[in-house]
Amino acid sequence: MNFDAMVLRAMLRLARRRQGAGEAEIALRVGKARDAVRAALRRLDGQGLVERRPHGPPRLTMGGLALALALLPKPAQASRPVQRAHRAA
């Protein structure tokens, strides 16, 4: 997974907790420096996935939210035994 995707997922986790997605909070969750997070946010803003506001933390756009949700791991499905038709001998 590339770093921009990690930033999107971190922003999604923060949004679910109704917390602001500031650079410091994102950097803490992705384990990188704030400069790297700032660069990722610029790239994501250029792609229309994040809205950067002058006063307040950045937030996901609808497209960014959809992509972040699509990047979530799929839940494991329980395997069911295969049922075979019985034949008369």
Buried (B, 14 or more C-beta within 10 A) or exposed (E): EEBBBBBBBBBBBBBEEEEBBBBEBBBEBBEBEEEBBBBBBEEBBEEEBBBEEEEEBBBBBEEBBEBBEEEEEEEEEEEEEEEEEEEEE
